[in-house]
């Protein structure tokens, strides 16, 4: 038989592969040229970037920050083969994110890929500004009530 074996998976032509390292893709995604610029953009120390370069790994916090700030696909950073952007590019942020912390544990049958997909889906949901304003007002009202209660009990 002289047939070539069938290709497995979704293999891209060599011309479409991103040959940069994940750290180089972080620099490109952030629009930074130096470690000092990237450190300022990510809000970290420059030594953290040097550490990541030595370990040849990108911390998850950086991936989340790039996802939230620039809609950069974490899979593109890590592998260079997925779509670079998730969601709308260059969308002006309307309101700061208000995060309600609720302890929820994923079901035991949940795979890490399903969990990651759900986290990305939630991070990319558009925010309703009225809902955000109500949540912020409710939080401040609760904090103010607690502060007044403490002052009265003294």
SEZAVEX-665230 format. One record per atom (N, C-alpha, C, O, CB): residue in one letter; x negated, y negated, z negated. Coordinates in steps of 0.001 Angstrom, whole numbers, padded with zeros to 6 digits, always signed. Glycine has a CB too. Example, Ala and Ser with C-alpha at 12.3 -4.5 7.8 and 13.67 -1.06 7.14 Angstrom:
<nodes>
a-013190+005690-007800;a-012300+004500-007800;a-013200+003300-007800;a-014236+003319-008465;a-011308+004473-009046;s-012850+002250-007080;s-013670+001060-007140;s-012900-000030-007870;s-013409-001138-008039;s-014084+000598-005725;
</nodes>
This chain:
<nodes>
x-000831+001161+000000;x+000000+000000+000000;x-000886-001238+000000;x-001808-001334-000810;x+000951+000010-001199;x-000620-002193+000899;x-001470-003379+001011;x-000784-004643+000520;x-001328-005734+000690;x-001901-003567+002439;x+000402-004529-000090;x+001111-005715-000570;x+000432-006255-001829;x-000082-005501-002656;x+002599-005385-000854;x+000449-007590-001949;x-000075-008219-003157;x+000963-008066-004263;x+002162-008106-003987;x-000420-009726-002913;x+000530-007893-005502;x+001497-007758-006592;x+002283-009056-006762;x+001762-010140-006500;x+000785-007383-007913;x+003534-008945-007199;x+004386-010113-007423;x+003842-010932-008585;x+003300-010385-009546;x+005849-009684-007699;x+003992-012252-008485;x+003548-013142-009551;x+004488-013021-010739;x+005696-012866-010564;x+003479-014605-009058;x+003943-013089-011937;x+004751-013015-013146;x+004990-014421-013667;x+004093-015262-013632;x+004068-012136-014224;x+006200-014675-014149;x+006503-015969-014755;x+006604-017071-013728;x+006685-016824-012524;x+005458-016326-015774;x+006596-018286-014225;x+006724-019472-013390;x+005343-020088-013223;x+004980-021000-013966;x+007728-020496-014006;x+004575-019606-012262;x+003194-020041-012086;x+003158-021238-011140;x+003729-021200-010050;x+002312-018882-011544;x+002477-022305-011574;x+002369-023508-010756;x+001153-023412-009855;x+000158-022782-010211;x+002289-024766-011638;x+001231-024041-008679;x+000028-024108-007844;x-001076-024853-008586;x-000789-025715-009416;x+000332-024801-006489;x-002303-024538-008303;x-003442-025157-008991;x-003420-026672-008866;x-003882-027364-009773;x-004752-024617-008436;x-002899-027204-007770;x-002861-028652-007575;x-001927-029337-008564;x-002068-030538-008792;x-002433-028977-006157;x-000958-028604-009172;x-000012-029203-010107;x-000399-028994-011566;x+000274-029515-012457;x+001359-028640-009869;x-001447-028259-011826;x-001870-028026-013199;x-002607-029248-013739;x-003408-029860-013032;x-002763-026775-013285;x-002335-029599-014991;x-003033-030693-015659;x-004257-030088-016332;x-004123-029298-017266;x-002103-031439-016700;x-005442-030451-015868;x-006667-029846-016390;x-007245-030603-017583;x-008283-030207-018113;x-007701-029770-015297;x-006596-031680-018015;x-007060-032411-019194;x-006820-031587-020447;x-005999-030669-020454;x-006352-033776-019306;x-007548-031924-021514;x-007339-031264-022800;x-006116-031883-023465;x-005695-032976-023086;x-008602-031390-023717;x-005541-031198-024453;x-004402-031783-025166;x-004720-033155-025777;x-003875-034051-025749;x-003946-030837-026260;x-005915-033325-026320;x-006270-034624-026899;x-006335-035708-025821;x-005927-036844-026065;x-007618-034530-027634;x-006840-035371-024639;x-006865-036340-023542;x-005441-036716-023128;x-005179-037866-022777;x-007643-035771-022332;x-004513-035738-023170;x-003120-036038-022844;x-002483-036927-023915;x-001629-037753-023594;x-002316-034738-022689;x-002886-036772-025193;x-002390-037652-026255;x-002843-039086-025980;x-002046-040019-026076;x-002892-037176-027653;x-004123-039264-025638;x-004625-040599-025305;x-003831-041196-024151;x-003405-042349-024222;x-006122-040542-024948;x-003629-040415-023079;x-002914-040904-021905;x-001464-041258-022245;x-000957-042294-021813;x-002952-039856-020788;x-000804-040403-023013;x+000600-040635-023362;x+000765-041895-024213;x+001731-042641-024052;x+001168-039423-024111;x-000180-042121-025109;x-000114-043294-025986;x-000597-044555-025276;x-000365-045662-025762;x-000947-043058-027247;x-001265-044403-024134;x-001795-045555-023414;x-003012-046143-024112;x-003235-047353-024057;x-000723-046618-023262;x-003789-045307-024758;x-004960-045757-025519;x-006234-045261-024848;x-006257-044206-024212;x-004892-045256-026988;x-007300-046055-025006;x-008593-045676-024420;x-009603-045255-025468;x-010492-044451-025189;x-009156-046823-023615;x-009472-045797-026685;x-010459-045498-027722;x-009782-044814-028908;x-008560-044847-029056;x-011179-046788-028181;x-010613-044193-029749;x-010085-043563-030955;x-009474-044604-031888;x-008471-044332-032549;x-011189-042785-031681;x-010068-045785-031945;x-009534-046850-032812;x-008135-047270-032345;x-007242-047469-033169;x-010490-048080-032820;x-007944-047404-031034;x-006626-047763-030497;x-005603-046678-030809;x-004482-046976-031221;x-006704-047994-028976;x-005990-045422-030613;x-005068-044309-030866;x-004732-044233-032355;x-003580-043995-032720;x-005680-042967-030382;x-005724-044434-033211;x-005481-044402-034660;x-004480-045493-035053;x-003582-045252-035859;x-006813-044585-035445;x-004635-046687-034483;x-003703-047781-034779;x-002302-047445-034269;x-001312-047709-034951;x-004198-049103-034146;x-002218-046865-033076;x-000924-046503-032486;x-000206-045461-033347;x+000996-045574-033587;x-001118-045964-031051;x-000942-044447-033812;x-000341-043367-034594;x-000221-043700-036082;x+000452-042985-036825;x-001153-042109-034426;x-000871-044782-036519;x-000826-045155-037935;x-001634-044223-038814;x-001222-043880-039922;x+000597-045180-038414;x-002795-043815-038309;x-003651-042877-039043;x-005074-043420-039080;x-005369-044451-038476;x-003621-041461-038392;x-005955-042717-039796;x-007368-043094-039827;x-008068-042563-038582;x-007687-041526-038039;x-008055-042559-041109;x-009079-043270-038143;x-009841-042848-036966;x-010516-041499-037207;x-010691-040713-036277;x-010893-043907-036600;x-010889-041238-038439;x-011552-039960-038750;x-010601-038777-038503;x-011064-037671-038225;x-012043-039950-040226;x-009286-038994-038599;x-008322-037925-038317;x-008395-037512-036859;x-008213-036339-036531;x-006894-038373-038668;x-008658-038466-035988;x-008784-038161-034562;x-010064-037367-034315;x-010070-036413-033536;x-008779-039463-033716;x-011144-037763-034978;x-012396-037012-034853;x-012218-035579-035355;x-012730-034634-034755;x-013527-037714-035633;x-011488-035430-036462;x-011228-034084-037007;x-010431-033244-036014;x-010742-032073-035796;x-010466-034178-038352;x-009404-033839-035413;x-008582-033107-034441;x-009417-032698-033232;x-009227-031619-032670;x-007380-033965-033990;x-010338-033566-032842;x-011215-033252-031699;x-012129-032073-032044;x-012330-031179-031222;x-012068-034496-031299;x-012679-032075-033261;x-013558-030979-033686;x-012798-029656-033771;x-013302-028612-033358;x-014193-031304-035045;x-011568-029715-034317;x-010758-028504-034473;x-010100-028083-033165;x-009609-026961-033042;x-009694-028721-035535;x-010093-028982-032199;x-009441-028739-030904;x-007966-028385-031116;x-007451-027433-030531;x-010165-027599-030128;x-007292-029182-031975;x-005863-028977-032207;x-005193-030321-032477;x-005809-031245-033008;x-005628-027999-033392;x-003924-030409-032103;x-003161-031639-032262;x-002165-031429-033410;x-001362-030497-033362;x-002423-032033-030924;x-002207-032288-034446;x-001250-032150-035550;x+000193-032364-035081;x+000449-033179-034194;x-001587-033147-036666;x+001114-031641-035670;x+002532-031722-035305;x+003087-033135-035501;x+003959-033565-034747;x+003348-030724-036132;x+002589-033857-036505;x+003073-035219-036754;x+002810-036129-035555;x+003624-036999-035247;x+002408-035800-038009;x+001675-035931-034879;x+001353-036740-033701;x+002349-036436-032587;x+002822-037339-031897;x-000101-036472-033221;x+002659-035148-032421;x+003596-034740-031374;x+004972-035358-031623;x+005621-035839-030694;x+003701-033199-031309;x+005409-035342-032879;x+006709-035926-033201;x+006717-037431-032989;x+007695-037988-032491;x+007088-035605-034636;x+005631-038086-033367;x+005563-039535-033194;x+005600-039896-031703;x+006287-040842-031318;x+004282-040101-033856;x+004876-039161-030869;x+004903-039414-029422;x+006283-039110-028838;x+006736-039799-027925;x+003831-038567-028707;x+006943-038093-029357;x+008291-037769-028901;x+009254-038898-029251;x+010042-039329-028409;x+008771-036444-029522;x+009191-039372-030482;x+010112-040421-030923;x+009819-041778-030283;x+010743-042502-029912;x+010055-040552-032428;x+008539-042124-030153;x+008187-043449-029665;x+008178-043554-028141;x+008543-044591-027588;x+006846-043835-030198;x+007768-042499-027471;x+007593-042575-026016;x+008325-041470-025254;x+008189-041367-024035;x+006128-042519-025681;x+009098-040644-025960;x+009830-039530-025355;x+008905-038565-024616;x+009279-038016-023580;x+010886-040061-024399;x+007695-038358-025148;x+006725-037452-024549;x+007025-036028-025002;x+007191-035773-026195;x+005277-037859-024927;x+007094-035110-024059;x+007380-033709-024322;x+006191-033063-025051;x+005087-033042-024506;x+007690-032959-022998;x+006389-032536-026266;x+005289-031889-026991;x+004676-030722-026215;x+003471-030484-026307;x+005782-031395-028339;x+005491-029996-025456;x+004969-028886-024656;x+004004-029389-023584;x+003026-028710-023272;x+006122-028107-024004;x+004263-030568-023015;x+003350-031128-022011;x+002012-031471-022666;x+000954-031214-022092;x+003969-032392-021340;x+002061-032046-023859;x+000817-032375-024575;x-000006-031108-024788;x-001210-031092-024531;x+001125-033059-025942;x+000645-030053-025254;x-000072-028837-025617;x-000535-028019-024420;x-001631-027458-024440;x+000793-027991-026483;x+000291-027945-023374;x-000044-027047-022262;x-000353-027764-020948;x-001126-027257-020135;x+001085-026092-022040;x+000241-028930-020735;x+000019-029663-019488;x+000871-029184-018331;x+000696-029663-017211;x-001408-029569-019103;x+001803-028240-018564;x+002584-027719-017441;x+004060-028083-017485;x+004713-028026-016443;x+002456-026241-017394;x+004604-028442-018594;x+006023-028803-018673;x+006220-030243-018206;x+005254-030937-017890;x+006559-028626-020118;x+007474-030684-018165;x+007783-032071-017815;x+007146-032989-018849;x+007156-032684-020042;x+009327-032306-017738;x+006603-034092-018408;x+005914-035007-019318;x+006888-035722-020254;x+006591-035896-021436;x+005115-036034-018523;x+008041-036135-019744;x+008991-036912-020537;x+010256-036115-020829;x+010689-035285-020030;x+009347-038207-019816;x+010831-036389-021986;x+012143-035876-022353;x+013052-037075-022538;x+012675-038027-023221;x+012083-034989-023651;x+014220-037057-021958;x+015165-038163-022133;x+014817-039346-021272;x+014079-039225-020294;x+015214-038590-023575;x+015357-040505-021643;x+015197-041733-020883;x+013845-042364-021198;x+013471-042493-022363;x+016341-042718-021189;x+013118-042753-020162;x+011809-043374-020327;x+011979-044883-020426;x+012834-045459-019753;x+010865-043003-019155;x+011169-045524-021262;x+011165-046972-021464;x+012498-047504-021967;x+012876-048629-021638;x+010803-047664-020182;x+013210-046720-022751;x+014457-047185-023347;x+014110-048045-024556;x+013290-047658-025389;x+015383-045984-023751;x+014738-049212-024644;x+014476-050110-025761;x+015116-049540-027022;x+016289-049167-027001;x+015012-051538-025466;x+014371-049468-028112;x+014963-048945-029333;x+016032-049910-029850;x+015787-051113-029940;x+013877-048710-030406;x+017215-049391-030191;x+018307-050263-030600;x+018299-050520-032104;x+018459-051659-032543;x+019634-049660-030188;x+018114-049477-032880;x+018145-049597-034329;x+017101-048651-034913;x+016749-047655-034281;x+019566-049285-034892;x+016605-048948-036105;x+015695-047992-036729;x+016455-046723-037089;x+017664-046755-037314;x+015028-048602-037985;x+015739-045613-037141;x+016361-044337-037479;x+016646-044281-038970;x+015787-044601-039790;x+015463-043160-037057;x+017849-043874-039310;x+018210-043610-040693;x+018333-042105-040805;x+019124-041478-040102;x+019545-044350-041120;x+017547-041537-041691;x+017515-040090-041817;x+018173-039697-043125;x+017767-040141-044199;x+016066-039553-041743;x+019179-038871-043025;x+019824-038321-044200;x+019155-036995-044486;x+019138-036122-043619;x+021370-038160-044000;x+018603-036815-045675;x+017885-035595-046000;x+018867-034605-046628;x+019440-034852-047689;x+016688-035886-046957;x+019038-033497-045950;x+019890-032420-046427;x+019076-031145-046309;x+018507-030862-045255;x+021242-032330-045616;x+019017-030374-047391;x+018239-029140-047328;x+019069-028058-046660;x+020058-027576-047213;x+017788-028691-048741;x+018652-027693-045475;x+019318-026650-044721;x+018252-025677-044260;x+017245-026077-043677;x+020125-027231-043518;x+018474-024415-044520;x+017503-023406-044102;x+018028-022721-042853;x+019214-022395-042784;x+017236-022369-045236;x+017167-022494-041855;x+017619-021811-040643;x+017966-020355-040952;x+017407-019756-041870;x+016538-021884-039542;x+018895-019795-040174;x+019221-018380-040395;x+017988-017506-040181;x+017087-017861-039421;x+020361-017931-039453;x+017961-016379-040849;x+016812-015476-040762;x+016574-015007-039336;x+015434-014731-038960;x+017013-014274-041673;x+017634-014913-038532;x+017501-014426-037157;x+017063-015525-036186;x+016917-015265-034992;x+018817-013832-036690;x+016857-016724-036670;x+016478-017855-035819;x+014994-017757-035451;x+014131-017653-036322;x+016775-019205-036534;x+014717-017793-034141;x+013321-017736-033706;x+012700-019124-033803;x+013417-020122-033877;x+013213-017189-032258;x+011382-019192-033804;x+010709-020483-033872;x+011019-021325-032632;x+011098-022550-032727;x+009194-020287-034017;x+011195-020687-031474;x+011540-021424-030253;x+012929-022048-030383;x+013131-023194-029981;x+011485-020490-029019;x+013894-021297-030946;x+015243-021841-031137;x+015221-023004-032125;x+015912-024003-031925;x+016204-020745-031632;x+014435-022877-033181;x+014307-023941-034164;x+013687-025179-033530;x+014179-026289-033733;x+013469-023474-035356;x+012614-025003-032764;x+011953-026126-032089;x+012920-026813-031128;x+012983-028042-031092;x+010697-025641-031329;x+013670-026040-030352;x+014630-026598-029398;x+015696-027417-030117;x+016076-028491-029652;x+015288-025478-028578;x+016175-026914-031246;x+017190-027637-032015;x+016625-028933-032584;x+017311-029954-032574;x+017731-026759-033148;x+015390-028914-033079;x+014762-030132-033599;x+014600-031186-032509;x+014861-032366-032743;x+013400-029806-034214;x+014177-030771-031334;x+014025-031711-030217;x+015389-032266-029827;x+015516-033463-029572;x+013348-031023-028997;x+016418-031406-029777;x+017763-031864-029416;x+018251-032921-030401;x+018812-033939-029997;x+018749-030679-029376;x+018038-032680-031684;x+018483-033647-032691;x+017688-034947-032626;x+018252-036025-032813;x+018368-033044-034084;x+016386-034858-032364;x+015553-036060-032287;x+015935-036917-031090;x+015767-038136-031123;x+014072-035681-032207;x+016449-036294-030032;x+016765-037036-028809;x+018218-037536-028767;x+018607-038172-027787;x+016497-036159-027602;x+019023-037270-029793;x+020411-037717-029790;x+020465-039235-029867;x+019740-039843-030654;x+021193-037088-030961;x+021328-039856-029047;x+021471-041314-029113;x+022129-041712-030436;x+022965-040985-030973;x+022305-041843-027911;x+021742-042855-030937;x+022281-043328-032201;x+023431-044303-031952;x+023347-045165-031077;x+021179-043994-033044;x+024482-044159-032714;x+025604-045082-032681;x+025274-046169-033701;x+025169-045885-034894;x+026991-044357-032999;x+025109-047419-033240;x+024638-048487-034132;x+025619-048757-035272;x+025188-049100-036373;x+024407-049770-033338;x+026918-048615-035041;x+027885-048839-036118;x+027729-047785-037218;x+027801-048104-038404;x+029323-048819-035561;x+027518-046547-036823;x+027323-045482-037798;x+026054-045730-038605;x+026044-045552-039823;x+027257-044114-037099;x+024990-046139-037929;x+023726-046422-038612;x+023918-047570-039598;x+023445-047489-040731;x+022610-046765-037589;x+024602-048634-039189;x+024829-049773-040078;x+025652-049367-041300;x+025366-049813-042411;x+025535-050903-039322;x+026674-048522-041104;x+027482-048048-042239;x+026629-047229-043200;x+026731-047391-044416;x+028679-047204-041742;x+025778-046339-042653;x+024919-045498-043510;x+023930-046348-044293;x+023696-046095-045475;x+024158-044459-042663;x+023348-047350-043651;x+022396-048233-044338;x+023111-049015-045431;x+022608-049120-046549;x+021718-049205-043337;x+024291-049568-045114;x+025046-050341-046101;x+025433-049460-047289;x+025345-049892-048438;x+026307-050956-045459;x+025861-048226-047012;x+026255-047297-048075;x+025053-046985-048967;x+025185-046923-050190;x+026839-045989-047474;x+023875-046788-048354;x+022663-046483-049113;x+022285-047649-050017;x+021969-047450-051190;x+021503-046151-048164;x+022317-048882-049469;x+021961-050057-050262;x+022969-050286-051374;x+022596-050687-052476;x+021869-051298-049374;x+024255-050032-051095;x+025281-050189-052115;x+025034-049212-053261;x+025167-049583-054427;x+026684-049975-051512;x+024681-047990-052949;x+024392-046973-053967;x+023169-047372-054785;x+023172-047254-056011;x+024168-045593-053311;x+022126-047841-054108;x+020901-048265-054810;x+021198-049448-055721;x+020741-049478-056864;x+019786-048638-053798;x+021960-050425-055226;x+022303-051605-056034;x+023108-051200-057257;x+022875-051715-058350;x+023095-052630-055197;x+024055-050279-057085;x+024873-049805-058201;x+023996-049127-059247;x+024186-049339-060444;x+025963-048834-057704;x+023039-048315-058806;x+022137-047647-059741;x+021292-048655-060499;x+021093-048510-061705;x+021237-046660-059003;x+020781-049695-059798;x+019962-050721-060436;x+020763-051491-061454;x+020251-051791-062532;x+019385-051671-059401;x+022016-051826-061147;x+022866-052582-062097;x+023150-051724-063309;x+023129-052221-064435;x+024205-053034-061430;x+023419-050433-063102;x+023681-049523-064215;x+022493-049419-065150;x+022667-049355-066367;x+024043-048148-063696;x+021294-049402-064603;x+020081-049320-065429;x+019914-050596-066257;x+019553-050530-067432;x+018828-049088-064541;x+020179-051773-065639;x+020018-053045-066355;x+021037-053155-067500;x+020712-053649-068580;x+020178-054242-065377;x+022254-052698-067258;x+023304-052787-068289;x+023059-051835-069443;x+023502-052106-070560;x+024665-052498-067680;x+022364-050725-069209;x+022140-049748-070261;x+020981-050129-071189;x+020764-049471-072206;x+021879-048398-069649;x+020251-051165-070851;x+019089-051554-071676;x+019494-052324-072880;x+018642-052723-073673;x+018112-052369-070882;
</nodes>
